Amino acid sequence: MNIEIKNVDLIYNYSMPDEVKALNNVNLEIKTHEFIGLIGHTGSGKSTLATLLNGLLLPTKGDVIVDGINTKEKEKRKEIRFKVGLVFQYPENQLFEETVEKDIAFGPKNMGLSKEEIEKRVKISMGKVGLDYEKFKDKSPFELSGGQQRRVALAGIISMNPKVLVLDELTAGLDPKGRDEIFSQIVKMYDDDPELTIILVSHSMEDVANYVKRVIVMDNSKVFSDKSTYETFTNTNLESIGLDIPQVMKFMREYKKKVKNIRDDIYTVNDAKDELIKYLKGQNK
């Protein structure tokens, strides 16, 4: 499923003295089964862009086309929201039902599905986020840990079988274990479904470096860069717009000043480990 963003401006308080241009002439194409990182400073336009993708916000100028449907077509907007699932930052704040099962079932019910299909989807989506159906279905979501609540909220979106998942700072505030557990489930979903596209909106350069394949960088309401993850971290001057690079990349660049025959175009811990082991083995010969 493709999403096309064509010549899009989004202006808050349009034609008023305090109007703010949140997006300025944005053009992008998102294709089936991409894993994309969307990064930029607060106020760069990245979260605004994310909410355009399922019609929660509409462009002031230009068009957003989702699977051939323009988000400006009001009568088809509900269909778009089933296709593009948006998980907000701190999604547990949106939990409201008395049990986990009822909360996850809310979306499928709105789709008009049968009771049997709804139950099936709840079970499948809970499995995908690592929650045992029998153990958690009757629990109150408010009795769960922060990480478990995050999974319930994610399962509620997954239960509608979206073809695009937009994850806005999904792991914000979680401890490292909780972050790793959620990301392992997301990567598995992506690997298991050749039609699923994931868009990760994040401030964490480490998360972007570890998981995504393409990075869209927003700056001052515009697309600053749109490249592969490798090119983004090795050939794009992120520092020029005040963005950081992964800590391990900083380390490798500093290490190369002392050891010339070592790579410094490395931005993940695993690749750095492999490179250092390779170097040290060479030294021991």
C-alpha positions as CSV (number, residue, x, y, z in Angstrom):
1,M,0.0,0.0,0.0
2,N,1.5,3.3,-1.1
3,I,1.1,6.8,0.5
4,E,1.8,9.8,-1.6
5,I,2.4,13.3,-0.1
6,K,2.2,15.9,-2.8
7,N,3.2,19.6,-2.4
8,V,1.8,19.6,1.2
9,D,1.7,22.7,3.3
10,L,0.0,22.6,6.7
11,I,-0.6,26.0,8.4
12,Y,-2.1,26.3,11.9
13,N,-4.4,29.3,12.3
14,Y,-4.4,29.9,8.6
15,S,-4.9,33.5,7.4
16,M,-4.7,34.7,11.0
17,P,-2.0,37.0,12.5
18,D,-0.5,34.1,14.5
19,E,-0.5,31.5,11.7
20,V,2.3,29.0,11.9
21,K,3.5,26.9,8.9
22,A,4.1,23.4,10.4
23,L,4.9,21.9,7.0
24,N,6.3,23.6,3.9
25,N,6.0,22.0,0.4
26,V,6.5,18.4,1.6
27,N,6.8,15.7,-1.1
28,L,7.2,12.1,-0.1
29,E,6.3,8.6,-1.3
30,I,6.0,5.7,1.2
31,K,5.8,2.2,-0.3
32,T,4.7,-1.2,0.8
33,H,6.9,-2.9,3.4
34,E,9.2,-0.1,4.3
35,F,10.6,0.5,7.8
36,I,11.1,4.2,8.0
37,G,12.5,6.5,10.7
38,L,11.1,10.0,11.0
39,I,13.4,12.3,12.9
40,G,13.8,16.0,13.7
41,H,13.8,18.4,16.5
42,T,10.6,19.3,18.4
43,G,8.8,21.7,16.1
44,S,10.4,20.4,13.0
45,G,7.1,19.0,11.6
46,K,7.6,15.3,12.1
47,S,4.7,14.7,14.4
48,T,2.5,16.9,12.3
49,L,3.5,14.9,9.2
50,A,2.6,11.7,11.1
51,T,-0.9,12.8,11.8
52,L,-1.5,13.7,8.2
53,L,-1.0,10.1,7.1
54,N,-4.4,8.8,8.4
55,G,-6.4,12.0,8.0
56,L,-6.4,13.2,11.6
57,L,-5.0,16.4,10.1
58,L,-5.7,17.7,6.6
59,P,-3.2,19.6,4.5
60,T,-3.8,23.3,4.0
61,K,-2.4,22.9,0.5
62,G,-1.5,19.9,-1.5
63,D,-2.7,16.3,-1.1
64,V,-2.1,13.1,0.9
65,I,-3.2,10.0,-1.1
66,V,-3.5,6.8,0.9
67,D,-3.9,3.6,-1.2
68,G,-5.5,5.8,-3.9
69,I,-7.8,7.7,-1.5
70,N,-7.3,11.4,-0.9
71,T,-7.6,12.2,2.8
72,K,-9.8,15.2,1.9
73,E,-12.5,12.8,0.9
74,K,-14.5,13.0,4.1
75,E,-16.8,10.0,3.4
76,K,-13.7,7.7,3.0
77,R,-11.7,9.0,5.9
78,K,-12.8,6.2,8.2
79,E,-11.5,3.7,5.7
80,I,-8.1,5.4,5.7
81,R,-7.9,5.2,9.5
82,F,-8.4,1.5,9.3
83,K,-5.5,1.3,6.8
84,V,-3.1,3.6,8.7
85,G,-2.9,2.9,12.4
86,L,-1.4,5.8,14.5
87,V,0.0,5.0,17.9
88,F,0.5,8.3,19.8
89,Q,3.2,9.0,22.4
90,Y,2.2,7.6,25.8
91,P,-0.7,5.6,24.2
92,E,-1.7,4.2,27.6
93,N,-3.3,7.5,28.3
94,Q,-5.9,6.6,25.7
95,L,-6.9,3.3,27.5
96,F,-10.4,3.5,28.9
97,E,-12.2,0.2,29.0
98,E,-12.6,-1.9,32.1
99,T,-10.7,-4.9,30.7
100,V,-7.8,-5.5,28.4
101,E,-10.0,-7.5,26.0
102,K,-12.7,-4.8,25.8
103,D,-10.1,-2.1,25.1
104,I,-8.5,-4.0,22.3
105,A,-11.9,-5.0,20.9
106,F,-13.0,-1.4,20.6
107,G,-11.6,-0.8,17.1
108,P,-12.8,-4.0,15.5
109,K,-16.3,-3.3,17.0
110,N,-16.3,0.0,15.2
111,M,-15.5,-1.8,12.0
112,G,-18.8,-3.7,12.3
113,L,-17.2,-7.1,12.6
114,S,-18.9,-10.2,14.0
115,K,-18.4,-11.2,17.6
116,E,-16.3,-14.3,16.5
117,E,-14.1,-12.2,14.2
118,I,-13.5,-9.6,17.0
119,E,-12.5,-12.3,19.5
120,K,-10.2,-13.8,16.9
121,R,-8.5,-10.4,16.2
122,V,-8.1,-9.7,19.9
123,K,-6.3,-13.0,20.5
124,I,-4.1,-12.6,17.4
125,S,-3.1,-8.9,18.3
126,M,-2.4,-9.8,21.9
127,G,-0.1,-12.6,20.7
128,K,1.7,-10.2,18.4
129,V,2.6,-7.9,21.3
130,G,3.5,-10.7,23.6
131,L,0.5,-10.7,25.9
132,D,-1.0,-14.0,26.9
133,Y,-4.8,-13.9,26.1
134,E,-6.0,-16.0,29.0
135,K,-3.7,-14.3,31.5
136,F,-4.5,-10.7,30.6
137,K,-7.9,-10.6,28.9
138,D,-10.0,-10.0,32.1
139,K,-7.5,-7.7,33.8
140,S,-8.0,-4.0,34.1
141,P,-5.5,-2.2,31.8
142,F,-4.9,0.2,34.7
143,E,-3.4,-2.6,36.9
144,L,-0.7,-3.3,34.4
145,S,2.9,-2.0,34.2
146,G,3.7,0.9,31.8
147,G,5.2,-1.4,29.3
148,Q,2.2,-3.8,29.4
149,Q,-0.2,-0.9,29.0
150,R,1.8,0.3,26.0
151,R,1.4,-3.2,24.5
152,V,-2.4,-3.2,25.1
153,A,-2.6,0.2,23.3
154,L,-0.5,-1.2,20.4
155,A,-2.7,-4.3,20.2
156,G,-5.8,-2.1,20.0
157,I,-4.4,-0.6,16.8
158,I,-3.1,-3.9,15.4
159,S,-6.5,-5.5,15.9
160,M,-7.8,-3.4,13.0
161,N,-5.2,-5.0,10.7
162,P,-3.7,-1.7,9.4
163,K,-1.2,-1.9,6.5
164,V,0.8,1.1,7.9
165,L,1.8,1.5,11.5
166,V,2.9,5.0,12.6
167,L,4.6,4.8,16.0
168,D,5.1,8.2,17.6
169,E,7.8,7.9,20.3
170,L,6.3,4.5,21.2
171,T,9.0,3.6,23.8
172,A,9.3,7.0,25.5
173,G,9.6,6.7,29.2
174,L,10.2,2.9,29.2
175,D,13.2,1.2,30.8
176,P,15.7,-0.5,28.5
177,K,14.1,-3.9,29.0
178,G,10.7,-2.6,28.1
179,R,12.0,-0.9,25.0
180,D,13.8,-4.0,23.8
181,E,10.7,-6.2,24.4
182,I,8.4,-3.9,22.4
183,F,10.8,-3.4,19.6
184,S,11.4,-7.2,19.3
185,Q,7.7,-7.6,18.8
186,I,7.5,-4.8,16.2
187,V,10.4,-6.2,14.2
188,K,8.8,-9.7,14.3
189,M,5.5,-8.2,13.0
190,Y,7.4,-6.4,10.2
191,D,9.3,-9.6,9.3
192,D,6.2,-11.8,9.3
193,D,4.0,-9.5,7.2
194,P,5.3,-8.5,3.7
195,E,2.6,-5.9,3.3
196,L,3.2,-4.1,6.6
197,T,4.9,-0.7,6.6
198,I,6.2,0.8,9.8
199,I,7.0,4.5,10.4
200,L,8.9,5.2,13.6
201,V,8.8,8.7,14.8
202,S,11.6,9.1,17.3
203,H,14.1,11.3,19.1
204,S,16.3,8.3,19.8
205,M,19.1,8.0,17.2
206,E,20.0,4.6,18.6
207,D,16.5,3.2,18.0
208,V,16.5,4.6,14.4
209,A,20.0,3.2,13.8
210,N,19.1,-0.2,15.1
211,Y,15.8,-0.8,13.4
212,V,14.9,1.3,10.3
213,K,16.0,1.1,6.7
214,R,15.2,4.6,5.5
215,V,15.3,7.9,7.4
216,I,13.3,11.0,6.7
217,V,14.8,14.0,8.4
218,M,12.6,17.0,9.1
219,D,13.9,20.5,9.8
220,N,12.1,23.8,9.9
221,S,8.9,22.3,8.5
222,K,10.7,20.9,5.4
223,V,12.2,17.6,4.4
224,F,15.9,18.1,5.1
225,S,17.0,14.6,4.0
226,D,15.4,11.3,2.8
227,K,18.0,8.6,2.5
228,S,18.9,5.0,3.6
229,T,19.9,4.7,7.2
230,Y,23.5,4.2,6.2
231,E,23.6,7.3,4.1
232,T,21.8,9.3,6.7
233,F,24.4,8.6,9.4
234,T,27.5,8.5,7.3
235,N,26.9,11.1,4.5
236,T,24.4,13.6,6.0
237,N,25.4,16.5,8.1
238,L,22.9,16.0,10.9
239,E,24.9,18.2,13.2
240,S,24.3,21.2,11.0
241,I,20.7,21.2,12.1
242,G,21.5,20.4,15.7
243,L,20.7,16.6,15.6
244,D,22.9,14.1,17.2
245,I,24.4,10.8,15.9
246,P,24.4,7.5,17.8
247,Q,26.8,7.4,20.7
248,V,28.6,4.3,19.2
249,M,29.3,6.2,16.0
250,K,31.0,9.0,18.0
251,F,33.1,6.4,19.8
252,M,34.2,4.8,16.5
253,R,35.1,8.2,15.0
254,E,37.2,9.0,18.1
255,Y,38.8,5.6,18.0
256,K,39.8,5.9,14.4
257,K,41.9,8.9,15.3
258,K,44.1,6.5,17.2
259,V,43.7,3.4,15.0
260,K,43.7,4.3,11.3
261,N,42.8,0.9,9.9
262,I,39.4,0.6,11.5
263,R,36.0,1.6,10.1
264,D,34.2,4.6,11.5
265,D,31.1,4.4,9.3
266,I,29.4,2.2,12.0
267,Y,26.3,3.3,13.9
268,T,25.1,0.2,15.7
269,V,26.6,-1.5,18.8
270,N,26.6,-4.9,17.2
271,D,28.5,-3.7,14.1
272,A,31.0,-1.9,16.3
273,K,31.5,-5.0,18.4
274,D,32.2,-7.0,15.2
275,E,34.6,-4.4,13.9
276,L,36.5,-4.2,17.2
277,I,36.8,-8.0,17.5
278,K,38.0,-8.2,13.9
279,Y,40.6,-5.5,14.6
280,L,41.8,-7.1,17.9
281,K,42.1,-10.5,16.4
282,G,44.3,-9.0,13.6
283,Q,46.4,-7.4,16.3
284,N,46.9,-10.7,18.1
285,K,48.3,-12.5,15.0
